[in-house]
Amino acid sequence: MDRVMNIVLSSKRRLGGLKEEQGFDGRIVLYPSNQNLKDYLSWRQADCHINNLYNTVFWMLVQRSGLTPVEAQDRLRGTLAGDKNEILFSEFNINYNNEPLMYRKGTVLIWQKVNEIITKKIKLPKEAEEKEVEVTRTKTKVVPLHCDIIGDQFWEEYPEILAEDS
């Protein structure tokens, strides 16, 4: 959050060659049910996939085929996912399904409890010297995942996301 605030505060000044002010898009939404939330997040992930497939083909056409951006856009107008996959495979020998999940599915950030082992120095009352001991504590951290959240497997693996008390 400090980084976001620093960017927002410093965007009032003109930063090294940036043509536009930086921004942060954040939303807080209360959905009426867990199913509504799952549907919304599924739609966002599907949208990520659609946009990445388009951009992957677009930039292959521009960078490898030498088309201008307008020509690449015209070539892709009206194409379906299957058409884009065929262009990638037949012209660039790229199987889109083999692209990293990070690009095909996006990044999902979840809060997850993790055990952290730290070394602490303690001084016992009847001893003269400090002693080092390992202490395990549970900490909640943001963890990035690159996985499918549309199916049930994700929600079964992370039931705490939809738990009433989380």
C-alpha positions as CSV (number, residue, x, y, z in Angstrom):
1,M,0.0,0.0,0.0
2,D,2.9,2.4,0.7
3,R,4.0,1.9,-2.9
4,V,0.6,2.8,-4.2
5,M,0.3,5.8,-2.0
6,N,3.8,7.0,-3.1
7,I,2.9,6.6,-6.7
8,V,-0.4,8.5,-6.2
9,L,1.3,11.3,-4.3
10,S,4.3,11.6,-6.7
11,S,2.0,11.6,-9.7
12,K,1.2,15.2,-9.0
13,R,4.8,15.9,-10.2
14,R,5.9,15.1,-13.8
15,L,7.8,11.9,-13.6
16,G,10.7,11.0,-15.9
17,G,9.1,11.1,-19.3
18,L,5.6,9.8,-18.4
19,K,3.0,11.2,-20.7
20,E,0.1,10.5,-18.3
21,E,-0.4,10.4,-14.6
22,Q,-0.2,7.0,-13.0
23,G,-3.4,5.6,-11.5
24,F,-4.7,2.8,-9.5
25,D,-8.0,1.1,-10.2
26,G,-9.4,-0.6,-7.1
27,R,-12.9,-1.7,-6.3
28,I,-14.7,-2.9,-3.3
29,V,-18.0,-4.8,-4.0
30,L,-20.3,-6.7,-1.8
31,Y,-21.9,-9.5,-3.7
32,P,-25.2,-10.9,-2.4
33,S,-24.0,-14.5,-2.5
34,N,-20.9,-16.6,-2.9
35,Q,-22.2,-17.8,-6.2
36,N,-22.4,-14.3,-7.5
37,L,-18.8,-13.7,-6.4
38,K,-17.6,-16.9,-8.1
39,D,-19.5,-16.0,-11.3
40,Y,-17.9,-12.5,-11.4
41,L,-14.4,-13.8,-10.8
42,S,-14.9,-16.5,-13.4
43,W,-16.0,-13.8,-15.9
44,R,-12.9,-11.7,-15.1
45,Q,-10.6,-14.7,-15.7
46,A,-12.4,-15.6,-18.9
47,D,-11.9,-12.0,-20.0
48,C,-8.2,-12.2,-19.1
49,H,-7.9,-15.2,-21.4
50,I,-9.8,-13.6,-24.3
51,N,-7.7,-10.4,-24.0
52,N,-4.4,-12.3,-23.8
53,L,-5.2,-14.6,-26.7
54,Y,-6.0,-11.6,-28.8
55,N,-2.9,-9.7,-27.7
56,T,-0.6,-12.7,-28.3
57,V,-1.8,-13.1,-31.9
58,F,-1.8,-9.4,-32.5
59,W,1.8,-8.9,-31.4
60,M,3.0,-12.0,-33.3
61,L,1.4,-10.5,-36.5
62,V,3.1,-7.2,-35.8
63,Q,6.5,-8.4,-34.6
64,R,7.1,-11.5,-36.6
65,S,4.9,-11.0,-39.7
66,G,5.7,-7.4,-40.1
67,L,2.1,-6.2,-40.2
68,T,1.3,-2.7,-39.0
69,P,-0.9,-2.5,-36.0
70,V,-3.8,-1.4,-38.2
71,E,-3.2,-4.4,-40.5
72,A,-3.0,-6.8,-37.6
73,Q,-6.2,-5.4,-36.2
74,D,-8.0,-5.7,-39.5
75,R,-6.8,-9.3,-39.9
76,L,-8.2,-10.2,-36.4
77,R,-11.5,-8.4,-36.8
78,G,-14.3,-11.0,-36.5
79,T,-12.1,-13.9,-35.6
80,L,-13.1,-16.4,-32.9
81,A,-10.8,-18.1,-30.4
82,G,-10.3,-21.1,-32.7
83,D,-9.2,-18.8,-35.6
84,K,-6.7,-17.1,-33.3
85,N,-5.4,-20.4,-32.1
86,E,-5.0,-21.6,-35.7
87,I,-3.1,-18.4,-36.7
88,L,-0.7,-18.9,-33.8
89,F,-0.1,-22.6,-34.6
90,S,0.0,-22.5,-38.4
91,E,2.0,-19.3,-38.8
92,F,4.1,-19.2,-35.6
93,N,4.2,-22.8,-34.4
94,I,2.8,-21.7,-31.1
95,N,0.3,-23.9,-29.2
96,Y,-1.5,-21.4,-27.1
97,N,-2.4,-24.1,-24.5
98,N,1.3,-24.5,-23.8
99,E,1.7,-20.8,-22.9
100,P,2.3,-20.2,-19.1
101,L,-0.8,-20.1,-16.9
102,M,0.2,-16.7,-15.7
103,Y,-0.7,-15.3,-19.1
104,R,-3.7,-17.6,-19.9
105,K,-5.3,-17.4,-16.5
106,G,-3.9,-14.2,-15.0
107,T,-2.9,-13.8,-11.4
108,V,-5.2,-14.5,-8.4
109,L,-4.1,-13.0,-5.1
110,I,-5.3,-14.7,-2.0
111,W,-4.7,-14.3,1.7
112,Q,-3.1,-17.5,3.0
113,K,-1.9,-18.6,6.4
114,V,1.8,-19.7,6.3
115,N,4.1,-20.8,9.1
116,E,7.2,-18.7,9.5
117,I,10.2,-19.8,11.5
118,I,12.2,-17.1,13.1
119,T,15.1,-17.1,15.5
120,K,14.7,-15.0,18.7
121,K,17.2,-14.2,21.3
122,I,15.8,-14.6,24.8
123,K,17.4,-14.3,28.3
124,L,16.2,-16.8,30.8
125,P,15.9,-15.4,34.4
126,K,18.5,-17.7,36.0
127,E,21.0,-17.7,33.1
128,A,23.6,-15.1,32.4
129,E,23.7,-15.4,28.6
130,E,21.1,-14.9,26.0
131,K,19.9,-18.0,24.2
132,E,18.8,-18.3,20.5
133,V,15.6,-20.3,20.0
134,E,13.5,-21.0,17.0
135,V,9.9,-19.8,17.1
136,T,7.2,-20.8,14.7
137,R,4.4,-18.4,14.1
138,T,1.5,-18.3,11.8
139,K,1.3,-15.3,9.5
140,T,-1.2,-14.3,6.9
141,K,0.4,-13.3,3.6
142,V,-0.8,-12.4,0.1
143,V,0.1,-15.3,-2.2
144,P,-0.1,-15.0,-6.0
145,L,-1.6,-18.0,-7.8
146,H,-1.7,-18.7,-11.5
147,C,-4.5,-21.2,-11.8
148,D,-8.0,-21.9,-13.1
149,I,-10.7,-20.4,-10.7
150,I,-13.6,-21.2,-13.0
151,G,-14.0,-24.8,-12.0
152,D,-14.8,-26.2,-8.6
153,Q,-11.3,-27.5,-7.9
154,F,-10.0,-24.0,-6.9
155,W,-12.9,-23.4,-4.5
156,E,-12.5,-26.9,-3.0
157,E,-8.8,-26.3,-2.4
158,Y,-9.3,-22.9,-0.8
159,P,-12.6,-23.1,1.0
160,E,-11.5,-20.4,3.5
161,I,-12.0,-17.8,0.8
162,L,-15.8,-18.2,1.0
163,A,-15.9,-19.0,4.7
164,E,-18.3,-16.9,6.7
165,D,-15.6,-16.0,9.3
166,S,-12.7,-15.1,7.0
